[in-house]
Amino acid sequence: MKRNEVVIDGRLLKRSVLRYTPAGTPAVDLLIGHRSIQNEAGGRREARCEIEAVALGDMALKLGTAKLNRSLQVCGFLAQRSPGNRRLVLHVVSMDAIAGDQE
């Protein structure tokens, strides 16, 4: 298997203080909120979720200064938080502001 790709529109709800890994790589933890109407089984359903995410390197530097509540389209992949913690985290590899949203 190769495919592990997530694209989601949402709002930046929380952002940690920029930190550095032991290897010196910039890192920031994020919480992305999503709300939409989706079609499922012939009906419409409200979809809401909050997604834990992390950004590393240049993306961490970019998101480390992004304003809270900003509308974003986030792309990345899912991975376990750590070898001992099976909780999923979205690793952000790209981010774009959603048109019409003020930064």
Backbone as CSV, one residue per row, in Angstrom:
resi,resn,N_x,N_y,N_z,CA_x,CA_y,CA_z,C_x,C_y,C_z
1,MET,0.837,-1.193,0.000,0.000,0.000,0.000,0.873,1.244,0.000
2,LYS,0.438,2.234,-0.734,1.199,3.471,-0.818,0.386,4.682,-0.424
3,ARG,-0.899,4.729,-0.765,-1.688,5.952,-0.613,-2.010,6.240,0.842
4,ASN,-1.677,7.438,1.271,-2.016,7.969,2.594,-2.039,9.474,2.425
5,GLU,-3.169,10.001,2.027,-3.276,11.417,1.697,-4.593,11.965,2.236
6,VAL,-4.508,13.094,2.902,-5.686,13.758,3.455,-5.707,15.190,2.941
7,VAL,-6.878,15.633,2.470,-7.101,17.033,2.109,-8.377,17.446,2.819
8,ILE,-8.304,18.490,3.619,-9.485,18.922,4.363,-9.487,20.439,4.507
9,ASP,-10.673,21.018,4.403,-10.858,22.442,4.678,-11.260,22.573,6.142
10,GLY,-10.744,23.585,6.783,-11.090,23.792,8.180,-10.578,25.122,8.690
11,ARG,-10.679,25.271,9.989,-10.189,26.485,10.658,-9.107,26.109,11.645
12,LEU,-8.111,26.962,11.766,-7.043,26.758,12.731,-7.577,27.151,14.107
13,LEU,-7.886,26.148,14.934,-8.478,26.408,16.245,-7.433,26.661,17.335
14,LYS,-6.351,25.888,17.290,-5.286,26.034,18.298,-3.939,25.834,17.633
15,ARG,-2.931,26.442,18.234,-1.563,26.318,17.737,-0.638,26.387,18.932
16,SER,0.278,25.441,19.050,1.249,25.477,20.148,2.346,26.488,19.825
17,VAL,3.154,26.743,20.799,4.339,27.579,20.600,5.324,26.786,19.734
18,LEU,5.979,27.460,18.821,6.982,26.818,17.971,8.053,26.193,18.856
19,ARG,8.377,24.944,18.571,9.411,24.229,19.324,10.388,23.604,18.333
20,TYR,11.412,22.995,18.850,12.404,22.345,17.999,12.616,20.913,18.465
21,THR,12.678,19.983,17.511,12.931,18.590,17.833,14.379,18.452,18.304
22,PRO,14.741,17.303,18.897,16.147,17.097,19.288,17.127,17.238,18.115
23,ALA,16.625,17.001,16.895,17.480,17.148,15.706,17.541,18.597,15.215
24,GLY,16.805,19.506,15.885,16.825,20.913,15.512,15.787,21.320,14.485
25,THR,14.838,20.448,14.183,13.795,20.746,13.208,12.648,21.513,13.868
26,PRO,12.219,22.632,13.294,11.074,23.357,13.855,9.817,22.481,13.817
27,ALA,8.969,22.595,14.847,7.734,21.815,14.924,6.659,22.633,15.631
28,VAL,5.423,22.448,15.207,4.290,23.111,15.855,3.102,22.149,15.829
29,ASP,2.412,22.049,16.960,1.208,21.225,17.065,-0.008,22.098,16.792
30,LEU,-0.998,21.518,16.101,-2.168,22.277,15.663,-3.447,21.513,15.976
31,LEU,-4.554,22.247,16.021,-5.874,21.641,16.076,-6.688,22.297,14.970
32,ILE,-7.153,21.474,14.018,-7.922,21.944,12.873,-9.382,21.540,13.087
33,GLY,-10.284,22.503,12.983,-11.711,22.218,13.104,-12.362,22.206,11.739
34,HIS,-13.249,21.232,11.518,-13.939,21.094,10.231,-15.439,20.982,10.481
35,ARG,-16.219,21.600,9.585,-17.675,21.508,9.641,-18.195,21.636,8.216
36,SER,-19.028,20.670,7.799,-19.573,20.698,6.444,-20.828,19.838,6.371
37,ILE,-21.486,19.901,5.238,-22.606,19.021,4.925,-22.110,18.043,3.868
38,GLN,-22.276,16.744,4.128,-21.820,15.688,3.226,-22.999,14.831,2.801
39,ASN,-22.900,14.243,1.621,-23.912,13.307,1.141,-23.507,11.901,1.567
40,GLU,-24.474,11.174,2.143,-24.196,9.810,2.585,-25.481,8.986,2.482
41,ALA,-25.404,7.851,1.823,-26.529,6.916,1.703,-27.799,7.616,1.228
42,GLY,-27.656,8.515,0.259,-28.802,9.198,-0.312,-29.330,10.361,0.503
43,GLY,-28.683,10.686,1.596,-29.123,11.804,2.429,-27.999,12.770,2.714
44,ARG,-28.345,13.828,3.389,-27.339,14.840,3.745,-27.035,14.707,5.233
45,ARG,-25.779,14.869,5.571,-25.333,14.706,6.943,-24.360,15.812,7.301
46,GLU,-24.518,16.373,8.500,-23.551,17.347,8.975,-22.329,16.601,9.495
47,ALA,-21.163,16.992,9.015,-19.906,16.390,9.449,-19.127,17.433,10.244
48,ARG,-18.794,17.084,11.460,-17.974,17.956,12.315,-16.848,17.134,12.906
49,CYS,-15.670,17.716,12.986,-14.568,17.030,13.648,-13.474,18.046,14.004
50,GLU,-12.648,17.633,14.931,-11.432,18.364,15.271,-10.282,17.395,15.067
51,ILE,-9.268,17.838,14.353,-8.164,16.973,13.966,-6.870,17.491,14.566
52,GLU,-6.190,16.616,15.307,-4.860,16.965,15.802,-3.890,16.876,14.636
53,ALA,-3.016,17.859,14.537,-2.066,17.903,13.426,-0.713,18.381,13.934
54,VAL,0.298,18.129,13.139,1.647,18.607,13.426,2.269,19.064,12.109
55,ALA,3.057,20.124,12.184,3.803,20.612,11.026,5.276,20.680,11.418
56,LEU,6.131,20.299,10.493,7.579,20.287,10.734,8.290,21.120,9.679
57,GLY,9.488,21.571,10.013,10.324,22.291,9.054,9.746,23.630,8.641
58,ASP,9.862,23.943,7.357,9.369,25.220,6.834,7.870,25.391,7.048
59,MET,7.112,24.276,6.984,5.666,24.365,7.206,5.376,24.768,8.652
60,ALA,6.180,24.316,9.594,6.015,24.718,10.998,6.272,26.213,11.152
61,LEU,7.280,26.717,10.473,7.579,28.147,10.541,6.429,28.963,9.962
62,LYS,5.843,28.474,8.869,4.719,29.171,8.228,3.475,29.144,9.122
63,LEU,3.132,27.971,9.646,1.935,27.847,10.473,2.138,28.392,11.888
64,GLY,3.384,28.521,12.298,3.679,29.047,13.627,3.259,30.490,13.807
65,THR,2.994,31.187,12.701,2.561,32.591,12.769,1.171,32.800,12.178
66,ALA,0.520,31.718,11.740,-0.822,31.844,11.155,-1.824,32.265,12.230
67,LYS,-2.759,33.108,11.841,-3.766,33.585,12.788,-4.772,32.490,13.109
68,LEU,-5.197,32.452,14.357,-6.215,31.504,14.769,-7.545,31.835,14.102
69,ASN,-8.361,30.834,13.917,-9.677,30.914,13.302,-9.608,31.197,11.801
70,ARG,-8.442,31.115,11.233,-8.239,31.341,9.801,-8.699,30.113,9.025
71,SER,-9.410,30.316,7.924,-9.839,29.208,7.066,-8.680,28.732,6.217
72,LEU,-8.455,27.410,6.238,-7.320,26.817,5.544,-7.732,25.556,4.816
73,GLN,-7.012,25.243,3.761,-7.068,23.912,3.173,-5.737,23.260,3.528
74,VAL,-5.813,22.159,4.224,-4.623,21.474,4.722,-4.479,20.142,3.999
75,CYS,-3.261,19.840,3.553,-2.949,18.568,2.902,-1.838,17.890,3.686
76,GLY,-1.946,16.576,3.803,-0.907,15.845,4.517,-1.191,14.363,4.559
77,PHE,-0.614,13.697,5.551,-0.791,12.255,5.705,-1.008,11.929,7.166
78,LEU,-1.601,10.763,7.429,-1.872,10.318,8.787,-0.783,9.369,9.266
79,ALA,-0.416,9.508,10.538,0.545,8.600,11.167,0.248,8.528,12.656
80,GLN,0.723,7.451,13.294,0.597,7.347,14.743,1.364,8.482,15.393
81,ARG,0.861,8.948,16.550,1.548,10.022,17.272,2.982,9.621,17.589
82,SER,3.182,8.386,18.036,4.515,7.863,18.349,4.434,6.342,18.306
83,PRO,5.558,5.646,18.355,5.499,4.178,18.313,4.637,3.581,19.434
84,GLY,4.595,4.214,20.587,3.810,3.699,21.703,2.413,4.280,21.816
85,ASN,2.061,5.235,20.948,0.753,5.889,20.999,0.092,5.750,19.630
86,ARG,-0.959,4.940,19.543,-1.588,4.643,18.255,-2.551,5.720,17.791
87,ARG,-2.714,6.787,18.538,-3.594,7.883,18.135,-3.098,8.513,16.837
88,LEU,-4.011,8.781,15.913,-3.623,9.342,14.621,-3.428,10.852,14.696
89,VAL,-2.447,11.331,13.960,-2.140,12.752,13.839,-1.951,13.054,12.357
90,LEU,-2.498,14.175,11.915,-2.318,14.628,10.541,-0.997,15.383,10.445
91,HIS,-0.092,14.896,9.621,1.184,15.573,9.375,0.989,16.494,8.181
92,VAL,1.054,17.782,8.413,0.768,18.779,7.385,1.982,18.950,6.472
93,VAL,1.756,18.786,5.154,2.835,18.991,4.187,2.589,20.212,3.317
94,SER,1.318,20.661,3.238,1.024,21.909,2.536,-0.220,22.538,3.129
95,MET,-0.328,23.842,2.940,-1.433,24.601,3.491,-1.666,25.798,2.605
96,ASP,-2.957,26.082,2.342,-3.339,27.269,1.579,-4.484,27.950,2.296
97,ALA,-4.468,29.280,2.263,-5.614,30.036,2.790,-6.779,29.834,1.836
98,ILE,-7.976,29.735,2.372,-9.166,29.601,1.543,-9.558,30.983,1.051
99,ALA,-9.818,31.086,-0.248,-10.153,32.376,-0.880,-11.279,33.082,-0.138
100,GLY,-11.126,34.384,0.005,-12.144,35.185,0.683,-11.920,35.324,2.161
101,ASP,-10.984,34.570,2.709,-10.707,34.641,4.150,-9.569,35.639,4.380
102,GLN,-9.707,36.453,5.372,-8.681,37.433,5.712,-7.650,36.808,6.615
103,GLU,-6.374,37.039,6.359,-5.325,36.551,7.238,-5.063,37.550,8.324
